[in-house]
Amino acid sequence: MSTFSDYQELTEVILKDGVEFIDTGAFSGCKKLTLVDLPASIKTINPQVFERCPMLTDVYCRTSEVLDITEDVFDWNLSDNLTLHVPSALLNAYKAHKAWGRFHRIVAI
């Protein structure tokens, strides 16, 4: 289900702790989306959730272990302007991950 897909006024996605799942394409095509904040509770992000979001600059992933995602979750967004923010203890693990490691800039929270 693509709940907010192509919603043109959405600028931030800040999910509350307790959210565990984001379905395929949920926020794809949100052209003004700049920030995504994923809570520690998130366990599953399906494919293409944040694809075609060209203004995306910051993604915060607050999980206590590296969240396993597919390479197409952030399709078409991996510009030099996009920064992934992760817990400092997981910084190297995120950099080494097949999908997360595609981010050009990964920094500690």
N, C-alpha and C positions, 0 to 999 in steps of 0.2 A: 504494500500500500504506500503510495507516494503522498503522504499527508500534506506537506508544504511544498511539494515539487512545483517549480516555476513561480513561486510566490515572490513577486518583485519588490515588496516593501520590507522583507525580512532582512535585518542587518546583524542580528546576534542570535545564536542558539546556545542558551545556558540551561543545561539539563540539571534538574534537582537530584540530589542523592536519593537512591532508591530505583532510578531508571536503570534497567538492565539490558534493554534491547532496542535497537533502531532498525526498522525494516528497510528493505531495498528501495533506493531512490527517494527516501523520505524528504530530503532537502535539496535534491538535485535541481539545477537550473535557477537557484536563488541568486540572481546576479548582483545584488547589493550586500550579500552576506560577507561580513568581514571577520567575525569571531565565532569560534565554536569552543564551548567549555564542557568537557565530558567528565562526569562525576566518577568517584572511586568505585561506585556500584556497577558501572557498565561492564557487561560481559560479552555482548555480541553486537557487532556493527555489520550489517549485511552489505553486499556490493552496491556500488554506485550511490551511496547515501549522500555524499557531498561532491558529486561530479558537476561540472559546468557551473562552478561558483568562482568566477574570475577575480573577484575583489577580496577573496579570503586571504587574510594576512596572519592570523593567529589561531592556533589550535592548542588547547590545553587538555592534556590527558592525565587525570589524577589517580589512575589505578595503582594498586600496590604491586602489581606485576605487569609485564608487558602484555598488552592486549593484542591478541592475534587477529589480524585483519587481512583481507585480500588486497592486492595491488590496485584494484579499481575503485576502492572506497573514495579516494580523492582524485580520481581521474581528471586530467586537464587542468589541475590547479597547482602543480608543483613548480611554481615560479620562485625566483630569488627573493621575492617579497614575503614568502610564506614561512612562518616560524612555528615549529612544534615545541611546546613547553611540557616537560615531563619531570617527575620526581628525580632529584639528583642521584639517588641510589640506582636508578634504572637508565641513566643517560647513555652509557655504552651499549646496553642491551637494545635500546631503541635504535641507536645508530647502526647496529649490526642486523636488525630485523629486515627481512626481504621487502616488506611494504613500507614500514615507517622509515627505514633507512633511505628511501627515495627523497625525503625532505632535504632540501639544501641546507637548512639551518635547524638544528635541534639544540635546545638550551634547557638548563635546569630551572625548575620553579623555585 
